[in-house]
């Protein structure tokens, strides 16, 4: 039996999506091919404004699945609406004879054009991670809803990555029967530590930073930008006034401000940007991982998945899109109201005063929770949604399914 040919439209190779595409390629029912629309990224390195640097990821992003880069003819190429102009995208998908199309994100000219073109011609599926946590007010909210309702009339099935994302699709006018689920996932196995190598590296890191083995450590790792609000975390840590250490790893626009504020405090430490292969050890350097984002635009926060896969308790703000599904307050971490420095201070105080047994139990609970949010589960969810959409289209086109 031939496999269903699934054309996937995505902007560029992304470290979180490559494992998903590889898992889909292993499917016995699907034959996927990824059509990348930002062809200028084919060379590899890409400027990331959030990190404030050019990034070359140290994990393979283009292996073990089919792909092609469709020439991008935009005058100002980039991941913005007019930055992706691909006249050859629709012809390429048609020439490949796809049975269904899955579009990752619609906010680019080529992606939206593909949604509109293929609606009614092929089953059209959509995947994004938007939510309603950063709703504009008054007329802007109404205008946004009108635009989004129109966009999603061109989608047969939207694939929700979590509860907040599901609510967003419903708000955009999609009934539950047109919303499938495939969890927002990471390669959980890559963050395991079967031989203890990551734990040993974390201990070495602690020695290099002069962190006592018994010390409690709060870790922030990511883009040092206003959206992530690492300054709030630093201020709350200082206000907590408890024995313990704060490690901030990464780079970005707030790097200098953070270092200036932390200067003179021996229990505040900085590490530079760390690439993907170093992350499993980095998360184990801390006892608790903190993502204090205030938004807008923290649609999920996959760093939570990664830290939990490393058996770490987590702290997250109410503006972190994934916290609603992943965080179980008191069991695997703490939740606080975004921007509430006093509340975060109390959370940090509680985390730093927790004994090792409690933090270990919370970390184990975190790892058990995130095991359900695996790449394999995400691939299975997408496969199921695609096959259902294709079968439904075949039923409607058959004589028995045609309205009389």
Buried (B, 14 or more C-beta within 10 A) or exposed (E): EEEBBBBBBBBBBBBBBBBBBBBBBEBEBBBBBBBBBBBBBBEEEBEBEBBBBEBEBEBEBBEEBEBEBBBBEBEEBBBEBEBBBBEBBBEBBBEBEBBBBBBBBBBBBBBBBBBBBBBEEBBBBBBBBBBBBBEEEEEEEEEBBEEBEEBBEBBBBBBBBBBBBBBBBBBBBBEEEBBBBBBBBBBBEBBBBEEEEBBEBBBEBBEEBEBEEEBBBBBBBBBBBBBBBBBBBBBBBBBBEBEBBBBBBBBBBBBEEBBEBBEEEEBBBBBEBBEBEBBBBBBBBBBBBBBBBBBEEBBBBBBBBBBBBBBBBBBBBBBBBBBBBBBBEEEBBBBBEBBBBEBBBBBBBBBBEBEEEEBBBBBEBBBEBBEEBBBBBBBBBBBBBBBBBBEBBEEEEEEEEEEE
